[in-house]
Amino acid sequence: MNRRDAIHLGAGALVGATAALAGLDRTLLAQAQVVNPTPPPQPDPRYPMPPKWNRELRQLAPNVYAYMQGGGPGLSAAGVSNAGVIVGRDHLVAIDALQGPIPARTFIAAAQKATGKPFGRMILTHHHGDHVNGLQFFDRSVEILSHPYCKSEMAKAAPNVPKTWTPTPNVADKEEERRLVLPTVTFRDDLVYDVDGVEVQFRVVAPAHTWGDVVAYLPQHKIVFLGDVGFFWVAPYANNSWITRWIDVCNAIIGWDVDVLVPGHGPIGGKKELAEMRTYFEVLRVEARKRYDAKMPPGVAAAEIRLGRFDNWIGPERLIMDTVRWYAEWNGTLTPDYNANAVREATIEYNEVKAKEKKVSEIIPLGRMDDLAEAV
């Protein structure tokens, strides 16, 4: 199979993610010639599958809520992110705006029904579309805060955002005007609010998942809203990441006095779940480094790598992207930007390996291949 055949084999689908997660529209992704891993990494039957979790506005403490969009095996797409609410005397403080009209409006309605108050302030954890595309559905009077990097990346993306929402299951139910609303205030250092007696520390932890990550720490309740610093039971998405620093941030948060961690993706957890996500990267680092040192291309490496229990996490195809990101650290090409060309090339390499494996397995049945391997 040649490289053109490999492109066609996987063309027409996303690299294990919805367009919302990357903050890009499907049209823009198509222009980038995105290639789908074919087949994606398979589950490992020796380990449990992720749990299912419900869509709900869950109260975590007095005047503190997490908005969970729900998900689980076969249910949760990459762009299904979580959000948070802190209840003030006169208004609500939101943590992230979700990815589109349906989730944003549902979030707003649930929060206002539970509290009887409007939103007055929004803090963004980072710039990815599944966390910011819902901003246009909040009242125009809402003050929007972010790290400067978050705002600059949103400003760069704004000219390319489509003019209308296209009906998409669980994201948009009709065609309507689409706008990317930018933050009105930025902060480079930690920011502390007293929200009607609840201390909320917005801590800048970047670079980690992106160069603009912010988490919300509520010390008196021992709660942290992680944004996409946390992926629980969901393969982490390292498109704009500095993974080594991300691991350091995980270690730092595990050292905080905290019991409840709300991830950007996946069910609510604690330090154990954050440590598991860190371990995903550590296991991948060991496996990818062996192959990097052997001068194996990243896509070929990803086609060989198995991660044990992490192969069962939602979105296992992100292994390709995450391998590319590790390689970038080691070869000195890492930047804050997503290297779409490198991921596309790695996915083509991955598909070529898998196509050859499939061809061989059709000639020699897999059981017979095992017998031959034992004989050798």
C-alpha positions as CSV (number, residue, x, y, z in Angstrom):
1,M,0.0,0.0,0.0
2,N,1.4,3.4,-1.0
3,R,1.0,6.7,1.0
4,R,-1.8,7.9,-1.3
5,D,-3.8,4.7,-0.7
6,A,-3.2,5.1,3.1
7,I,-4.7,8.6,2.9
8,H,-7.8,7.4,1.1
9,L,-8.1,4.5,3.6
10,G,-8.6,6.9,6.4
11,A,-9.9,10.1,4.7
12,G,-13.1,11.7,5.6
13,A,-13.1,11.3,9.4
14,L,-11.4,13.1,12.3
15,V,-8.4,12.0,14.2
16,G,-10.4,10.6,17.1
17,A,-11.9,14.0,17.9
18,T,-14.7,16.3,17.1
19,A,-14.0,19.5,15.4
20,A,-15.0,21.3,18.6
21,L,-12.0,20.0,20.6
22,A,-9.4,21.6,18.4
23,G,-11.5,24.8,18.1
24,L,-11.7,24.2,14.4
25,D,-14.6,23.6,12.1
26,R,-14.9,20.4,10.0
27,T,-14.2,22.4,6.9
28,L,-10.9,23.6,8.2
29,L,-9.9,20.2,9.3
30,A,-10.8,18.8,5.9
31,Q,-8.5,21.4,4.4
32,A,-5.8,20.1,6.6
33,Q,-6.3,16.7,5.1
34,V,-7.0,15.0,8.4
35,V,-6.5,11.2,8.2
36,N,-8.3,8.7,10.5
37,P,-6.3,5.9,12.1
38,T,-7.5,2.7,10.5
39,P,-8.2,0.6,12.5
40,P,-7.9,2.6,15.8
41,P,-6.0,0.9,18.7
42,Q,-8.1,-2.0,20.0
43,P,-9.3,-2.4,23.6
44,D,-7.4,-4.8,25.9
45,P,-9.8,-7.4,27.4
46,R,-7.6,-7.9,30.4
47,Y,-8.6,-4.5,31.8
48,P,-11.9,-2.8,32.7
49,M,-13.7,-0.4,30.4
50,P,-14.4,3.1,31.5
51,P,-17.6,3.7,33.5
52,K,-20.6,5.6,32.2
53,W,-21.5,9.0,33.8
54,N,-24.6,11.1,33.6
55,R,-25.3,14.5,32.2
56,E,-26.1,16.6,35.3
57,L,-25.5,19.7,37.3
58,R,-24.0,18.2,40.4
59,Q,-23.6,20.1,43.7
60,L,-20.2,19.6,45.1
61,A,-20.4,22.0,48.1
62,P,-22.6,24.9,49.2
63,N,-22.8,27.2,46.2
64,V,-20.4,25.1,44.1
65,Y,-21.6,23.0,41.1
66,A,-20.0,20.9,38.4
67,Y,-21.8,20.6,35.1
68,M,-21.0,17.2,33.7
69,Q,-22.1,16.5,30.1
70,G,-22.2,12.7,30.5
71,G,-20.4,10.0,28.6
72,G,-18.9,6.6,28.6
73,P,-17.8,3.9,26.1
74,G,-19.5,4.5,22.8
75,L,-21.2,7.7,24.1
76,S,-18.5,10.3,24.7
77,A,-16.9,12.2,21.9
78,A,-13.7,14.2,22.2
79,G,-15.5,17.5,22.4
80,V,-17.8,16.6,25.3
81,S,-16.3,18.8,28.0
82,N,-17.3,19.7,31.6
83,A,-17.9,23.1,33.2
84,G,-18.3,24.6,36.7
85,V,-20.4,27.2,38.5
86,I,-19.7,29.2,41.7
87,V,-22.8,31.0,43.1
88,G,-22.3,34.6,44.2
89,R,-24.7,36.9,46.0
90,D,-26.1,38.5,42.8
91,H,-24.7,36.4,39.9
92,L,-23.0,33.2,38.9
93,V,-19.3,32.7,38.0
94,A,-18.9,30.1,35.2
95,I,-15.8,28.0,34.5
96,D,-15.8,27.4,30.8
97,A,-18.6,27.8,28.2
98,L,-18.8,24.4,26.5
99,Q,-18.7,23.7,22.7
100,G,-21.9,24.9,21.1
101,P,-25.5,26.0,21.3
102,I,-27.1,22.8,22.7
103,P,-24.6,22.2,25.6
104,A,-24.2,25.9,26.4
105,R,-28.0,26.6,26.5
106,T,-28.6,23.4,28.5
107,F,-25.8,24.4,31.0
108,I,-27.2,27.9,31.4
109,A,-30.8,26.7,31.9
110,A,-29.7,24.1,34.5
111,A,-27.6,26.6,36.5
112,Q,-30.3,29.3,36.5
113,K,-33.0,26.7,37.5
114,A,-30.9,25.5,40.4
115,T,-29.8,28.9,41.7
116,G,-32.3,31.5,40.3
117,K,-29.4,33.8,39.3
118,P,-27.9,34.9,36.1
119,F,-24.3,34.5,35.0
120,G,-22.1,37.6,35.5
121,R,-18.6,36.3,35.0
122,M,-16.8,33.6,33.0
123,I,-13.3,32.3,33.5
124,L,-11.9,30.2,30.7
125,T,-9.4,27.4,31.4
126,H,-7.9,27.5,27.9
127,H,-8.7,28.3,24.3
128,H,-9.9,25.0,22.8
129,G,-13.3,25.2,21.0
130,D,-15.1,22.7,23.2
131,H,-14.5,25.1,26.1
132,V,-15.1,28.5,24.4
133,N,-17.5,28.1,21.5
134,G,-20.5,28.4,23.7
135,L,-19.6,31.9,24.8
136,Q,-22.0,33.6,22.4
137,F,-25.0,32.1,24.2
138,F,-24.2,33.8,27.5
139,D,-25.5,37.3,28.1
140,R,-23.4,40.1,26.5
141,S,-23.0,41.7,29.9
142,V,-21.0,38.7,31.2
143,E,-17.3,39.6,31.9
144,I,-15.0,37.0,30.3
145,L,-11.5,36.4,31.7
146,S,-8.7,34.3,30.5
147,H,-4.9,33.9,30.2
148,P,-3.4,36.2,27.5
149,Y,-2.4,33.2,25.5
150,C,-5.9,31.9,25.5
151,K,-7.2,35.2,24.2
152,S,-4.5,35.5,21.5
153,E,-5.3,32.0,20.2
154,M,-9.0,32.7,20.1
155,A,-8.3,36.0,18.2
156,K,-6.2,34.1,15.6
157,A,-9.0,31.5,15.2
158,A,-11.9,34.0,14.9
159,P,-11.5,35.0,11.2
160,N,-11.8,31.4,10.2
161,V,-14.9,30.5,12.2
162,P,-17.9,29.7,10.0
163,K,-20.7,32.2,9.9
164,T,-23.3,29.7,10.9
165,W,-23.7,26.7,13.1
166,T,-24.4,23.5,11.1
167,P,-26.9,21.1,12.7
168,T,-24.7,18.5,14.5
169,P,-25.9,15.9,17.0
170,N,-25.6,17.1,20.6
171,V,-23.9,20.3,19.5
172,A,-26.3,22.4,17.3
173,D,-29.9,21.7,16.5
174,K,-30.4,24.3,13.8
175,E,-28.6,26.8,11.5
176,E,-28.0,30.1,13.3
177,E,-25.5,32.8,13.5
178,R,-22.1,31.8,14.8
179,R,-19.7,34.1,16.6
180,L,-16.5,33.5,18.6
181,V,-16.7,35.9,21.5
182,L,-13.3,37.0,22.9
183,P,-12.3,37.5,26.5
184,T,-12.6,41.0,27.8
185,V,-10.0,40.7,30.6
186,T,-6.7,38.8,30.8
187,F,-4.5,37.8,33.7
188,R,-0.9,36.4,33.6
189,D,-0.6,35.6,37.3
190,D,-2.8,33.8,39.8
191,L,-6.2,35.6,40.4
192,V,-8.2,35.2,43.7
193,Y,-11.9,35.9,44.0
194,D,-14.1,35.9,47.1
195,V,-17.4,34.8,45.7
196,D,-19.9,35.4,48.5
197,G,-17.6,33.9,51.0
198,V,-16.1,31.1,48.8
199,E,-12.5,31.7,48.0
200,V,-11.7,30.7,44.4
201,Q,-8.0,30.7,43.4
202,F,-7.6,30.8,39.6
203,R,-4.1,29.4,39.3
204,V,-2.0,29.7,36.1
205,V,-0.4,26.3,35.6
206,A,0.7,26.7,32.0
207,P,2.4,25.4,30.0
208,A,0.8,22.0,30.3
209,H,-2.1,21.0,28.1
210,T,-1.7,24.4,26.5
211,W,0.4,27.5,27.0
212,G,-2.6,29.2,28.7
213,D,-3.9,26.7,31.2
214,V,-5.8,28.0,34.3
215,V,-7.3,25.8,37.0
216,A,-9.8,26.9,39.7
217,Y,-8.9,25.8,43.3
218,L,-11.4,26.2,46.1
219,P,-9.2,25.5,49.2
220,Q,-12.0,25.6,51.8
221,H,-13.9,22.9,49.9
222,K,-10.8,21.0,48.7
223,I,-12.1,21.1,45.1
224,V,-10.2,21.8,41.8
225,F,-11.7,22.4,38.4
226,L,-8.9,21.2,36.2
227,G,-10.1,22.2,32.7
228,D,-8.1,20.0,30.3
229,V,-5.2,19.5,32.7
230,G,-7.5,16.5,33.6
231,F,-8.7,13.7,31.4
232,F,-10.3,10.9,33.5
233,W,-10.9,7.6,31.7
234,V,-10.4,9.5,28.5
235,A,-7.1,9.5,26.6
236,P,-5.5,12.9,27.0
237,Y,-5.3,15.2,24.0
238,A,-1.8,16.6,23.6
239,N,-2.3,18.7,20.5
240,N,-0.9,22.0,22.0
241,S,0.9,20.4,25.0
242,W,4.2,20.3,26.7
243,I,3.8,16.9,28.1
244,T,6.8,16.9,30.5
245,R,5.5,20.1,32.1
246,W,2.0,18.7,32.1
247,I,3.3,15.7,34.2
248,D,5.0,18.2,36.6
249,V,1.7,20.1,36.9
250,C,-0.1,16.9,37.8
251,N,2.4,16.1,40.4
252,A,2.0,19.6,41.9
253,I,-1.8,19.4,42.1
254,I,-1.6,15.9,43.7
255,G,0.4,17.7,46.4
256,W,-2.3,20.2,47.1
257,D,-4.9,19.8,49.9
258,V,-7.7,18.6,47.6
259,D,-10.2,15.8,47.5
260,V,-12.4,16.4,44.5
261,L,-11.1,17.0,41.0
262,V,-13.4,18.0,38.1
263,P,-11.7,17.1,34.8
264,G,-12.2,18.8,31.5
265,H,-13.2,15.4,30.1
266,G,-14.5,12.4,32.0
267,P,-16.3,11.7,35.3
268,I,-15.5,13.5,38.5
269,G,-12.6,12.0,40.4
270,G,-9.7,12.7,42.8
271,K,-6.0,12.4,43.0
272,K,-6.1,8.7,42.0
273,E,-7.6,9.6,38.7
274,L,-5.2,12.4,38.0
275,A,-2.3,10.1,38.9
276,E,-3.7,7.6,36.4
277,M,-3.7,10.2,33.6
278,R,-0.1,11.1,34.5
279,T,0.8,7.4,34.3
280,Y,-0.7,7.2,30.8
281,F,1.9,9.8,29.7
282,E,4.7,8.1,31.6
283,V,4.0,4.7,30.1
284,L,3.7,6.2,26.6
285,R,7.0,8.1,27.2
286,V,8.9,4.8,27.9
287,E,7.4,3.0,24.9
288,A,7.8,5.9,22.5
289,R,11.4,6.7,23.7
290,K,12.5,3.2,22.9
291,R,11.3,3.6,19.3
292,Y,12.5,7.2,19.0
293,D,16.0,6.0,20.0
294,A,15.7,3.2,17.3
295,K,15.0,6.0,14.8
296,M,11.5,4.7,14.2
297,P,9.0,7.3,12.7
298,P,6.3,8.3,15.2
299,G,3.4,6.8,13.3
300,V,5.2,3.5,13.0
301,A,6.0,3.6,16.7
302,A,2.3,4.3,17.5
303,A,1.2,1.3,15.5
304,E,3.4,-0.9,17.6
305,I,2.8,0.6,21.1
306,R,0.3,-1.0,23.4
307,L,-0.6,0.8,26.7
308,G,-2.4,-2.0,28.6
309,R,-5.3,-0.6,30.6
310,F,-5.0,2.7,28.9
311,D,-5.9,1.1,25.5
312,N,-9.5,0.9,26.9
313,W,-9.8,4.6,27.6
314,I,-12.1,6.7,25.4
315,G,-10.3,8.0,22.3
316,P,-7.4,5.5,22.1
317,E,-6.4,6.9,18.7
318,R,-4.9,10.0,20.4
319,L,-1.9,7.7,21.1
320,I,-0.7,8.9,17.6
321,M,-0.9,12.6,18.4
322,D,0.6,12.1,21.8
323,T,3.5,10.1,20.4
324,V,4.1,12.9,17.9
325,R,4.2,15.4,20.8
326,W,6.7,13.3,22.7
327,Y,8.9,13.2,19.6
328,A,8.7,16.9,19.3
329,E,10.1,17.4,22.8
330,W,13.0,15.0,22.1
331,N,14.0,16.4,18.6
332,G,13.7,20.0,19.6
333,T,10.8,21.0,17.4
334,L,8.2,21.6,20.2
335,T,6.2,24.8,19.9
336,P,2.9,25.9,21.5
337,D,1.2,25.3,18.1
338,Y,-0.5,22.1,17.0
339,N,1.5,20.5,14.3
340,A,-1.3,19.2,12.1
341,N,1.1,18.1,9.3
342,A,3.2,16.0,11.7
343,V,0.1,14.3,13.1
344,R,-1.3,13.7,9.6
345,E,2.0,12.2,8.4
346,A,2.2,10.0,11.5
347,T,-1.4,8.8,10.9
348,I,-0.5,7.8,7.3
349,E,2.5,5.9,8.7
350,Y,0.2,4.2,11.2
351,N,-2.3,3.2,8.5
352,E,0.5,1.8,6.3
353,V,1.7,-0.5,9.1
354,K,-1.9,-1.6,10.0
355,A,-2.7,-2.3,6.3
356,K,0.4,-4.5,6.0
357,E,-0.5,-6.3,9.2
358,K,-4.0,-6.9,7.8
359,K,-2.6,-8.2,4.5
360,V,-0.3,-10.6,6.3
361,S,-3.1,-11.8,8.6
362,E,-5.2,-12.6,5.6
363,I,-2.5,-14.7,4.1
364,I,-1.5,-16.4,7.4
365,P,-4.4,-16.6,9.9
366,L,-3.6,-15.0,13.2
367,G,-3.7,-18.2,15.2
368,R,-1.2,-19.8,12.7
369,M,1.0,-16.7,13.1
370,D,1.1,-17.3,16.9
371,D,2.0,-20.9,16.3
372,L,4.8,-19.9,14.0
373,A,6.1,-17.3,16.5
374,E,6.2,-19.9,19.2
375,A,8.1,-22.3,16.9
376,V,10.7,-19.6,16.2
